[in-house]
């Protein structure tokens, strides 16, 4: 087995409705069994993120976000800095990606690049299952992750 060059991390909590979108997307990516790509899920705890992305060229993180204005089911590629602005867009986790970055820098445990695929939520109520607009967004989020993997794939693996 070859060492992974990329990791896909689904962040969230399956018991808080739409917060489970990260793991729903990660499960679909995992079923594709892409060579050189590790797929995992995380509750967003910073050290688990550091462990997941340590030593890879690319980390693609799927996370549920709350936005103003809210457009449940919207999927977009975003920047870590955007997740910090709670008034506009914020991760649904108290601790998470933005907290893992300074720790990763200090410990020398950051991937070559981090891309966040953010999905706007409709509900974070206790319960299992995604709302209709967020469930409908899962295929678009999977496509976005695959696009990032193709974009970040090392040139020697492209066959060109």
SEDRENRO-584864 format. One record per residue (C-alpha): residue number from 1; y, x, z; residue in one letter. Coordinates in Angstrom, 2 decimals. Example, Ala and Ser with C-alpha at 12.3 -4.5 7.8 and 13.67 -1.06 7.14 Angstrom:
REM residues 2
<atom seq="1" c2="-4.50" c1="12.30" c3="7.80" type="A"/>
<atom seq="2" c2="-1.06" c1="13.67" c3="7.14" type="S"/>
END
This chain:
REM residues 160
<atom seq="1" c2="0.00" c1="0.00" c3="0.00" type="X"/>
<atom seq="2" c2="3.43" c1="1.31" c3="-0.93" type="X"/>
<atom seq="3" c2="6.35" c1="1.45" c3="1.44" type="X"/>
<atom seq="4" c2="8.74" c1="-1.49" c3="1.01" type="X"/>
<atom seq="5" c2="12.02" c1="-0.77" c3="-0.77" type="X"/>
<atom seq="6" c2="13.46" c1="-4.18" c3="0.21" type="X"/>
<atom seq="7" c2="13.14" c1="-6.77" c3="2.96" type="X"/>
<atom seq="8" c2="13.86" c1="-10.49" c3="2.83" type="X"/>
<atom seq="9" c2="14.73" c1="-11.87" c3="6.27" type="X"/>
<atom seq="10" c2="14.86" c1="-15.59" c3="6.93" type="X"/>
<atom seq="11" c2="17.06" c1="-16.06" c3="9.98" type="X"/>
<atom seq="12" c2="16.99" c1="-19.23" c3="12.04" type="X"/>
<atom seq="13" c2="15.22" c1="-21.62" c3="14.33" type="X"/>
<atom seq="14" c2="12.75" c1="-24.12" c3="12.86" type="X"/>
<atom seq="15" c2="13.30" c1="-26.41" c3="15.87" type="X"/>
<atom seq="16" c2="17.01" c1="-27.00" c3="15.13" type="X"/>
<atom seq="17" c2="16.72" c1="-28.95" c3="11.85" type="X"/>
<atom seq="18" c2="18.75" c1="-27.20" c3="9.12" type="X"/>
<atom seq="19" c2="18.75" c1="-23.92" c3="11.02" type="X"/>
<atom seq="20" c2="15.19" c1="-23.57" c3="9.68" type="X"/>
<atom seq="21" c2="16.38" c1="-23.06" c3="6.10" type="X"/>
<atom seq="22" c2="16.09" c1="-19.26" c3="6.37" type="X"/>
<atom seq="23" c2="12.40" c1="-19.39" c3="7.20" type="X"/>
<atom seq="24" c2="11.77" c1="-22.09" c3="4.55" type="X"/>
<atom seq="25" c2="13.21" c1="-19.80" c3="1.87" type="X"/>
<atom seq="26" c2="11.40" c1="-16.74" c3="3.26" type="X"/>
<atom seq="27" c2="8.06" c1="-18.57" c3="3.13" type="X"/>
<atom seq="28" c2="8.53" c1="-19.37" c3="-0.56" type="X"/>
<atom seq="29" c2="9.47" c1="-15.75" c3="-1.32" type="X"/>
<atom seq="30" c2="6.45" c1="-14.52" c3="0.64" type="X"/>
<atom seq="31" c2="4.13" c1="-16.70" c3="-1.49" type="X"/>
<atom seq="32" c2="5.28" c1="-14.70" c3="-4.55" type="X"/>
<atom seq="33" c2="3.86" c1="-11.48" c3="-3.06" type="X"/>
<atom seq="34" c2="6.44" c1="-9.24" c3="-4.73" type="X"/>
<atom seq="35" c2="5.31" c1="-5.58" c3="-4.66" type="X"/>
<atom seq="36" c2="7.53" c1="-3.41" c3="-2.48" type="X"/>
<atom seq="37" c2="9.23" c1="-6.38" c3="-0.80" type="X"/>
<atom seq="38" c2="8.54" c1="-7.17" c3="2.85" type="X"/>
<atom seq="39" c2="9.25" c1="-10.75" c3="3.95" type="X"/>
<atom seq="40" c2="9.86" c1="-11.69" c3="7.58" type="X"/>
<atom seq="41" c2="11.57" c1="-14.27" c3="9.76" type="X"/>
<atom seq="42" c2="13.88" c1="-13.64" c3="12.70" type="X"/>
<atom seq="43" c2="15.73" c1="-15.66" c3="15.29" type="X"/>
<atom seq="44" c2="18.76" c1="-13.44" c3="14.58" type="X"/>
<atom seq="45" c2="18.34" c1="-11.23" c3="17.63" type="X"/>
<atom seq="46" c2="20.01" c1="-7.91" c3="16.63" type="X"/>
<atom seq="47" c2="17.16" c1="-5.53" c3="17.50" type="X"/>
<atom seq="48" c2="14.66" c1="-7.60" c3="15.51" type="X"/>
<atom seq="49" c2="16.99" c1="-7.33" c3="12.51" type="X"/>
<atom seq="50" c2="17.24" c1="-3.55" c3="12.98" type="X"/>
<atom seq="51" c2="13.46" c1="-3.29" c3="13.08" type="X"/>
<atom seq="52" c2="13.08" c1="-5.45" c3="9.96" type="X"/>
<atom seq="53" c2="15.55" c1="-3.60" c3="7.74" type="X"/>
<atom seq="54" c2="15.08" c1="-0.05" c3="9.02" type="X"/>
<atom seq="55" c2="14.43" c1="2.38" c3="6.17" type="X"/>
<atom seq="56" c2="14.77" c1="0.00" c3="3.20" type="X"/>
<atom seq="57" c2="17.19" c1="0.20" c3="0.29" type="X"/>
<atom seq="58" c2="18.07" c1="-3.50" c3="0.38" type="X"/>
<atom seq="59" c2="18.02" c1="-6.29" c3="2.98" type="X"/>
<atom seq="60" c2="18.48" c1="-9.84" c3="1.74" type="X"/>
<atom seq="61" c2="19.18" c1="-12.15" c3="4.66" type="X"/>
<atom seq="62" c2="19.03" c1="-15.94" c3="4.35" type="X"/>
<atom seq="63" c2="21.03" c1="-17.70" c3="7.05" type="X"/>
<atom seq="64" c2="22.29" c1="-21.20" c3="7.82" type="X"/>
<atom seq="65" c2="26.06" c1="-21.41" c3="8.23" type="X"/>
<atom seq="66" c2="28.59" c1="-23.93" c3="9.49" type="X"/>
<atom seq="67" c2="31.68" c1="-24.22" c3="7.32" type="X"/>
<atom seq="68" c2="35.02" c1="-25.99" c3="7.26" type="X"/>
<atom seq="69" c2="35.08" c1="-27.85" c3="5.00" type="X"/>
<atom seq="70" c2="31.36" c1="-28.47" c3="5.11" type="X"/>
<atom seq="71" c2="29.35" c1="-28.92" c3="1.92" type="X"/>
<atom seq="72" c2="25.76" c1="-29.33" c3="3.19" type="X"/>
<atom seq="73" c2="23.30" c1="-27.63" c3="0.87" type="X"/>
<atom seq="74" c2="25.84" c1="-25.27" c3="-0.74" type="X"/>
<atom seq="75" c2="24.20" c1="-21.90" c3="-1.44" type="X"/>
<atom seq="76" c2="26.25" c1="-18.77" c3="-1.88" type="X"/>
<atom seq="77" c2="26.04" c1="-15.06" c3="-1.76" type="X"/>
<atom seq="78" c2="28.36" c1="-13.88" c3="0.95" type="X"/>
<atom seq="79" c2="29.58" c1="-10.89" c3="2.79" type="X"/>
<atom seq="80" c2="28.86" c1="-10.05" c3="6.42" type="X"/>
<atom seq="81" c2="32.59" c1="-10.06" c3="7.17" type="X"/>
<atom seq="82" c2="32.89" c1="-13.70" c3="6.06" type="X"/>
<atom seq="83" c2="30.32" c1="-14.71" c3="8.69" type="X"/>
<atom seq="84" c2="32.64" c1="-13.36" c3="11.40" type="X"/>
<atom seq="85" c2="35.39" c1="-15.90" c3="10.75" type="X"/>
<atom seq="86" c2="34.22" c1="-18.79" c3="12.91" type="X"/>
<atom seq="87" c2="37.14" c1="-20.97" c3="11.81" type="X"/>
<atom seq="88" c2="36.00" c1="-20.87" c3="8.19" type="X"/>
<atom seq="89" c2="32.34" c1="-19.90" c3="8.10" type="X"/>
<atom seq="90" c2="30.04" c1="-18.89" c3="10.90" type="X"/>
<atom seq="91" c2="26.40" c1="-18.11" c3="11.34" type="X"/>
<atom seq="92" c2="24.62" c1="-20.73" c3="13.43" type="X"/>
<atom seq="93" c2="23.51" c1="-18.06" c3="15.93" type="X"/>
<atom seq="94" c2="25.39" c1="-16.74" c3="18.95" type="X"/>
<atom seq="95" c2="24.08" c1="-13.26" c3="18.17" type="X"/>
<atom seq="96" c2="23.03" c1="-12.19" c3="14.73" type="X"/>
<atom seq="97" c2="23.71" c1="-10.12" c3="11.68" type="X"/>
<atom seq="98" c2="27.32" c1="-9.29" c3="12.52" type="X"/>
<atom seq="99" c2="26.21" c1="-8.04" c3="15.96" type="X"/>
<atom seq="100" c2="23.38" c1="-5.93" c3="14.51" type="X"/>
<atom seq="101" c2="25.73" c1="-3.95" c3="12.26" type="X"/>
<atom seq="102" c2="27.57" c1="-1.85" c3="14.87" type="X"/>
<atom seq="103" c2="24.31" c1="-1.20" c3="16.70" type="X"/>
<atom seq="104" c2="22.61" c1="-0.22" c3="13.43" type="X"/>
<atom seq="105" c2="25.47" c1="2.12" c3="12.54" type="X"/>
<atom seq="106" c2="25.33" c1="3.79" c3="15.95" type="X"/>
<atom seq="107" c2="21.56" c1="4.24" c3="15.71" type="X"/>
<atom seq="108" c2="21.47" c1="5.18" c3="12.02" type="X"/>
<atom seq="109" c2="19.29" c1="2.15" c3="11.26" type="X"/>
<atom seq="110" c2="21.06" c1="0.30" c3="8.45" type="X"/>
<atom seq="111" c2="19.57" c1="-0.45" c3="5.04" type="X"/>
<atom seq="112" c2="21.24" c1="0.88" c3="1.91" type="X"/>
<atom seq="113" c2="22.76" c1="-2.58" c3="1.27" type="X"/>
<atom seq="114" c2="22.83" c1="-5.96" c3="2.99" type="X"/>
<atom seq="115" c2="23.26" c1="-9.22" c3="1.08" type="X"/>
<atom seq="116" c2="23.55" c1="-12.57" c3="2.83" type="X"/>
<atom seq="117" c2="22.49" c1="-15.78" c3="1.12" type="X"/>
<atom seq="118" c2="24.27" c1="-18.46" c3="3.14" type="X"/>
<atom seq="119" c2="23.27" c1="-22.13" c3="3.10" type="X"/>
<atom seq="120" c2="25.72" c1="-24.70" c3="4.50" type="X"/>
<atom seq="121" c2="24.06" c1="-26.96" c3="7.08" type="X"/>
<atom seq="122" c2="24.32" c1="-30.69" c3="7.64" type="X"/>
<atom seq="123" c2="22.63" c1="-30.81" c3="11.08" type="X"/>
<atom seq="124" c2="21.72" c1="-28.45" c3="13.89" type="X"/>
<atom seq="125" c2="20.26" c1="-31.16" c3="16.11" type="X"/>
<atom seq="126" c2="17.00" c1="-30.51" c3="17.91" type="X"/>
<atom seq="127" c2="14.07" c1="-31.43" c3="15.72" type="X"/>
<atom seq="128" c2="11.82" c1="-30.10" c3="12.97" type="X"/>
<atom seq="129" c2="12.65" c1="-30.58" c3="9.30" type="X"/>
<atom seq="130" c2="15.56" c1="-29.95" c3="6.99" type="X"/>
<atom seq="131" c2="18.13" c1="-32.58" c3="6.06" type="X"/>
<atom seq="132" c2="17.92" c1="-33.88" c3="2.51" type="X"/>
<atom seq="133" c2="20.79" c1="-31.78" c3="1.07" type="X"/>
<atom seq="134" c2="19.54" c1="-28.59" c3="2.71" type="X"/>
<atom seq="135" c2="15.93" c1="-29.18" c3="1.65" type="X"/>
<atom seq="136" c2="17.19" c1="-29.71" c3="-1.91" type="X"/>
<atom seq="137" c2="19.02" c1="-26.36" c3="-1.68" type="X"/>
<atom seq="138" c2="15.88" c1="-24.32" c3="-0.88" type="X"/>
<atom seq="139" c2="14.93" c1="-23.72" c3="-4.57" type="X"/>
<atom seq="140" c2="18.51" c1="-22.57" c3="-5.32" type="X"/>
<atom seq="141" c2="18.40" c1="-20.20" c3="-2.35" type="X"/>
<atom seq="142" c2="15.04" c1="-18.82" c3="-3.54" type="X"/>
<atom seq="143" c2="16.57" c1="-18.21" c3="-6.97" type="X"/>
<atom seq="144" c2="19.54" c1="-16.45" c3="-5.35" type="X"/>
<atom seq="145" c2="17.22" c1="-14.17" c3="-3.35" type="X"/>
<atom seq="146" c2="15.18" c1="-13.31" c3="-6.43" type="X"/>
<atom seq="147" c2="18.38" c1="-12.51" c3="-8.32" type="X"/>
<atom seq="148" c2="19.43" c1="-10.10" c3="-5.56" type="X"/>
<atom seq="149" c2="16.02" c1="-8.45" c3="-5.59" type="X"/>
<atom seq="150" c2="16.21" c1="-7.99" c3="-9.38" type="X"/>
<atom seq="151" c2="19.74" c1="-6.60" c3="-9.08" type="X"/>
<atom seq="152" c2="18.76" c1="-4.19" c3="-6.31" type="X"/>
<atom seq="153" c2="15.38" c1="-3.10" c3="-7.62" type="X"/>
<atom seq="154" c2="15.15" c1="0.67" c3="-8.01" type="X"/>
<atom seq="155" c2="15.50" c1="1.67" c3="-11.66" type="X"/>
<atom seq="156" c2="12.12" c1="3.43" c3="-11.77" type="X"/>
<atom seq="157" c2="10.47" c1="0.09" c3="-10.98" type="X"/>
<atom seq="158" c2="12.16" c1="-1.74" c3="-13.85" type="X"/>
<atom seq="159" c2="10.14" c1="0.00" c3="-16.51" type="X"/>
<atom seq="160" c2="13.26" c1="1.17" c3="-18.35" type="X"/>
END
